[in-house]
C-alpha cells in the first residue's frame, strides 16, 4: 500500500477519533484483503510525525496508542478559547495518585501509613471517576483489602507510553508538578473541584489536630522552666 495514502488515512482517523488509536485499531479500518499491517502503519506514522514538525499539533504515543494533539507550549494561549478553567487538583489528591503510581499495587491502609493521615473516600472516588486508578486484586491477608493500581487512561492523560516513563522521585521537586500542563479534556466536561479542595482542608485539619513531637518538646521545656522559676530560692534543682 502506498505510504503517502496510508499516512493521509492515519492522519484523518486520528483527527476524527475521540481518543488514542492503537495499531490494531488503525489496521482494522481496512478490509481484510487490504490491511497494511503494523510495519506499514508504523512507517506511515513516522512520515506523519515528520510532516507535523514545526506545526501547531504533534503526534505522540501514549498508553492506548497514538493521537494528534496541540503542542503543550501553545496551550497557555489556546486555553483562552474556553471560559471555564481546567480543574485544579488538591495536593492531597496528587499525593495519593503519586503514591499509587510509584508503589502499585498498594492498599488504602498502606497509602494512609505513607501519608500519615486518613485517606478521604472522596479522593479515591474522584480518582476512580477519572478512570485513573482501579482495583487490580486483593492482598492475601485477613480482610483481603483491595489493591489499587493505575490505568491506561492515567498513562494517556499524562502523555506516558508506560509507567517506565514516570519521572524518578529525585526529579520531582514539587508534587504539584504531577498535574499535566496539557489539559486534553474540555473544561466544560470537568467536575467541580470543591470536593478535592475540601479533602485537602480535611487532611490539613487532621494534621493540625495531632501536634508533632517537636511542638510537644517545646511545651515540655516551657513547663519545666515555669516550675524552676516557681521554686523557692536556694532549693536545689535536679
Buried (B, 14 or more C-beta within 10 A) or exposed (E): BEBEEBBBBBBEBBEEBEEBBBBEBBBEBBEEEEBBEEEBBBBBBEBBBEEBEEEEBBBBBBBBBBBBBBBBEEBEEEBEEEEEEBBEBBBBBBBBBBBBBBBBBBBBEBBBEBBEBEBBEBBBEBBBEBBBBBEBEEBEEEEEBBBBBBBBBBBBBBBBBEBEEBEEEEEBEEBEEBBBEBBBEEBEEBEEBEBBBBBBEBBEEEEEEEEEEEEEEEEEEEEEEEEEEEEEEEEEEE
